[in-house]
């Protein structure tokens, strides 16, 4: 789950009860949602790592079992990641984005090594991603760009086409019909973009797991503090 989506859900969960003058329920909902939202990315990583390794999936083992055995570790790992990313983002947006890629292998590392602490897993991910962040970013673009470009190009084409008509065209029934047709076409483009995005999400998650499989042989899970936090290769 993208961090921005987590924050939007948490904000909604905070505002709605406050509007009903219920601070207790606002805090309770935020805590529950933050707990669930923190665990979900790790569960998704665990499931798709099994898919990447051609292993059979079992709901009880891969969901309820993971939550029971590693739920607290996953939540702490997610919480630490978000805190570190947030602190780096206070400098500028770009360092925050870079750190998000630096820490992106944390869920897979914690899945493979149940003895590693969340903080050490984050450090191991940073070491593992040294020199690989751009490659992962380009991999993500393959799945993220198509729906975004479809939406953006549809919007640009509609704006250009409408600008070619004189203002008098929009007077009367013909103008209303043109606006309705344009709106329907744009709605179709948005729906198509959403469908493509939904279709690409599981593929992106499997691609992330395969990316982890490719680069984990180049590194070790052992934490090496010899590489300072600010000296990283892309």
Buried (B, 14 or more C-beta within 10 A) or exposed (E): BEBEEBBEBBEEBBEEBEEEEEEEBBBEBBEEBBBBBBBBBBBBBBBBBBBBEEEEEEEEEBBEEBBEEBBEBBBBBBBBBBEBBEEBBEEEEEBBBBBBBBBBBBBBBBBBEEEBBBBBBBBBBBBBBBEBBEBBBEBBEEBBEBBEEBBEEBEEEBEEEEEEEEEEEEEEEEBEEBEEEBEEBBEEBBEBBEEBBEEBEBEBBBBBBBBBEEBBEEBEBEBEEEEEEEEBEE
